Amino acid sequence: MTQAFAVRHNGGVVLFDCGEGTQRQMMLSSFSFMQVKAVCVTHFHGDHVLGLPGLIQTMQLNDRKEPLDILIPKGTRAHAEACVNFGPFTLKKFEARIHEMADGDRKAFPGYTITAAQLNHPVPTIGFRFDEDARAGRFDVERAKALGVPEGPLFARLQDGHAVDGARGKVRSEDVMGPPRAGHSFCYLTDTGPTPRAVEISKGAEILIMEATADDSLTDFANQYGHCAASQTAKTAKDAGVKELYIVHTSSRYKEKDPIEAQAKAVFPNSRVPPDLEEVEVPWA
């Protein structure tokens, strides 16, 4: 049940949690650990963070120079620093920038923003929402031609926000560009029991990646330890209005994930338990 989830964005990688074996799994995937720009740690239980010391040490061994941002729950800096400088190892070749985040805190990166949300777990735990910056509106080719702009380099300048000279006078970018379009968005919420905050932070997101540690027959048991059962996770997705639910952090007691997936689908049909190392490309609408 070791946990890690990676997102590739504009040539960089954002890693959410870094459980034991994460580095090995990345080597089996198309992702490069040297391209990781930030690591977002939900909490400091071992199955979510024991891979971080080894990852950092391998980055230094490979002569990394670029800073690494590490986002963590408020009040857990000492745990993060212990991961950065684990045992006799001392980080020297690059900077690990640790950011403690409370509920609602945001951290902006080039092209996207990450927001923290407090979750329901026995130790300090946060979930994360990833919001890509808005994209430019659609370029109206026929409108540009009608305004006397010839196809070619001037089209590109209009799309970049510049005004150009058309056959009928000055043409501004806003004359031919539609309204800005929202970027991709998703939420990563684990570990947590049921909490209204999970719905709030996920509102309107395209994808929700959320734990369902147990099937519905063990709902009370799961909740007692700060976890969700299948139908509770699916209800979060339904109430938040997301498009897709990917269920993670299922207990190792389940050799087959079908029961959890089936129970979730009964509440939110677009639910699934993805296999290890699955890569999903999220297309533009």
Residue pairs with C-beta under 8 A, 6 or more apart in sequence:
1 47
1 249
1 250
1 251
1 252
2 19
2 20
2 21
2 22
2 47
2 50
2 51
3 17
3 19
3 47
3 48
3 190
3 248
3 249
4 15
4 16
4 17
4 18
4 19
4 22
4 25
4 51
5 15
5 16
5 17
5 188
5 209
5 248
6 13
6 14
6 15
6 16
6 26
6 29
6 31
6 36
7 13
7 14
7 16
7 130
7 186
8 31
8 35
9 111
9 112
9 132
10 110
10 111
11 35
12 35
12 36
12 37
13 31
13 32
13 33
13 35
13 36
13 37
14 36
14 37
14 38
14 39
14 40
14 109
14 112
14 114
14 130
15 22
15 36
15 38
15 39
15 40
16 39
16 40
16 42
16 128
16 188
16 209
17 40
17 41
17 42
17 48
17 49
17 188
17 190
18 39
18 41
18 48
18 49
18 50
18 51
18 52
18 55
19 46
19 47
19 48
19 49
19 50
19 51
20 46
20 47
20 50
20 51
21 51
22 51
22 55
23 33
23 51
23 54
23 55
23 58
25 276
25 277
26 32
26 33
27 33
28 277
29 277
29 279
30 279
33 55
33 58
33 59
34 59
34 62
34 64
36 55
36 59
36 68
37 66
37 68
37 69
37 109
38 68
38 69
38 70
38 71
38 109
38 114
39 52
39 55
39 68
39 69
39 70
39 71
40 71
40 114
40 128
40 188
41 48
41 49
41 52
41 70
41 71
41 72
41 73
41 76
41 80
42 48
42 73
42 119
42 125
42 126
42 127
42 128
42 188
42 190
42 191
43 49
43 73
43 76
43 121
43 123
43 124
43 125
43 126
43 191
44 72
44 73
44 76
44 79
44 80
44 123
44 124
45 123
45 191
48 190
48 191
49 79
49 83
52 70
52 83
53 83
53 84
53 86
53 87
53 89
56 68
56 83
56 84
56 86
56 91
56 96
57 86
57 89
59 68
59 94
60 91
60 92
60 93
60 94
63 93
64 93
64 94
65 93
65 94
66 94
67 94
67 95
67 96
67 97
68 94
68 95
68 96
68 97
69 97
69 99
69 107
69 109
70 80
70 84
70 96
70 97
70 98
70 99
71 99
71 101
71 107
71 114
71 116
71 128
72 79
72 80
72 98
72 99
72 100
72 101
73 100
73 101
73 102
73 116
73 124
73 125
73 126
74 100
74 101
74 102
74 105
74 124
75 100
75 124
76 100
76 124
77 98
77 100
80 98
81 98
84 91
84 96
84 98
85 91
99 107
101 107
101 116
101 126
102 116
102 118
103 116
103 117
103 118
103 126
103 197
104 115
104 116
104 117
105 115
105 116
106 113
106 114
106 115
106 116
107 113
107 114
111 132
111 133
112 130
112 131
112 132
112 133
112 183
113 130
113 131
113 133
114 128
114 129
114 130
114 131
115 128
115 129
115 131
115 201
116 126
116 127
116 128
117 126
117 127
117 128
117 129
117 187
117 189
117 197
117 198
117 200
117 201
118 125
118 126
118 197
119 125
119 126
119 127
119 189
119 191
119 192
119 195
119 197
119 198
120 192
120 193
120 194
120 195
120 197
120 198
120 226
121 191
121 192
121 193
121 226
121 227
122 225
122 226
125 191
125 192
125 226
127 187
127 188
127 189
127 190
127 192
127 197
127 198
127 201
128 187
128 188
128 189
129 185
129 186
129 187
129 188
129 201
129 202
129 205
130 184
130 185
130 186
130 187
130 188
131 183
131 185
132 183
132 184
132 185
133 183
134 180
134 181
134 182
134 183
135 180
135 181
135 182
135 183
135 284
136 159
136 161
136 177
136 180
136 181
137 177
137 178
137 179
137 180
137 181
138 177
138 178
138 181
139 155
139 158
139 159
139 176
139 177
139 178
140 176
140 177
140 178
141 151
141 155
143 175
143 176
144 155
144 158
144 166
144 171
144 176
145 151
147 166
147 167
147 168
147 171
147 175
147 176
148 166
148 167
148 168
148 169
148 171
149 155
149 158
149 164
149 166
149 167
149 171
149 176
154 164
154 166
157 164
158 164
158 171
158 173
158 176
158 177
159 173
159 177
160 173
161 173
162 173
163 170
163 171
163 172
163 173
164 170
164 171
165 171
181 285
184 206
184 282
185 204
185 205
185 206
185 207
186 205
186 206
186 207
186 208
186 209
187 201
187 202
187 205
187 207
187 208
187 209
187 210
187 240
187 242
188 209
188 210
189 198
189 201
189 202
189 208
189 209
189 210
189 211
189 236
190 209
190 210
190 211
190 248
190 249
191 211
191 213
191 226
191 227
191 249
192 198
192 210
192 211
192 226
192 227
192 228
193 222
193 223
193 225
193 226
193 227
193 228
194 223
194 228
194 232
194 236
198 210
198 236
198 240
199 236
199 239
199 240
202 208
202 236
202 237
202 240
202 242
203 240
203 241
204 240
204 241
204 242
205 240
205 242
206 242
206 243
206 244
206 282
207 242
207 243
207 244
207 245
207 246
207 282
208 236
208 237
208 240
208 242
208 244
208 245
208 246
209 246
209 248
210 228
210 233
210 236
210 237
210 245
210 246
210 247
210 248
211 227
211 228
211 233
211 247
211 248
211 249
211 250
212 228
212 229
212 230
212 232
212 233
212 234
212 247
212 248
212 249
212 250
212 260
212 264
213 222
213 227
213 228
213 229
213 249
213 250
213 251
214 221
214 222
214 227
214 228
214 229
214 230
214 251
214 260
215 229
215 230
215 254
215 259
215 260
215 263
216 229
216 230
216 231
216 263
218 229
219 229
219 231
219 232
222 228
222 229
223 229
223 232
227 249
228 236
229 263
230 247
230 259
230 260
230 261
230 263
230 264
231 263
231 264
231 266
231 267
233 245
233 247
233 264
233 271
234 245
234 263
234 264
234 265
234 266
234 267
234 268
234 271
235 267
235 268
237 245
237 268
237 270
237 271
238 267
238 268
243 270
244 270
244 271
244 272
245 264
245 268
245 270
245 271
245 272
246 272
246 273
246 274
247 257
247 260
247 261
247 264
247 271
247 272
247 273
247 274
248 273
248 274
250 257
250 260
250 273
254 260
257 273
260 273
261 271
261 272
261 273
264 271
265 271
274 280
